[in-house]
Amino acid sequence: MYSSNVTRRALGAAAMALFFATAAFAQTPPTRIRGQIEKVDGSMVTVKARDGSMMDVKLADNARIMAFVKASPADIKPNSYVGVTAMPEADGTQKAIAVHIFLEGQRGTGEGFRQWDLRPNSTMTNANVESKVASVDGDVVMVKYKDGEKKVIVSKETPVVAYTPGEMSEVKPGAQIIIFAAQKQADGTYTAPAINVGRGVTPPM
């Protein structure tokens, strides 16, 4: 009887440990992957990340393929919906280090202000362009989101790209990509519902 009870308790503890481990794994935050595609095997994409590591990513069967094309600060217009990668300045402004312009159908995507991982202390603001005024330091762009607004300085040298629909044929070796929401699996690979490919550009964000 004692042995049976011990076995049941041990199995119960193991089951609970597995449950909590699984729950914790399921709550792992998404990973952003930047780099160059090295190999494509069906829906499995091998990416050489910016730190030199190799990452295997399985794209969803209905993966959304988007492309980035070169744009310029002149393409940032009032009422554009944009993503601004920036470094905060001492005066509270955001100095843009990259801007991506969303398609109208993507309006509202990731709206808000948050920390970003492109550089230490960098930020990301997805918001609507309220106004744009030229200055000696570059364009002063006011962007507004549901919880606030930011004053952004966009210089003539700031990399700017725009979204456009992509095709699976663009997911090929040599392509520069960024995946915003990869999910790490137990075997060390990743899954992703979407991939963004640079069409002649490196995604700057």
Disulfide bonds with the S-S distance in Angstrom:
none
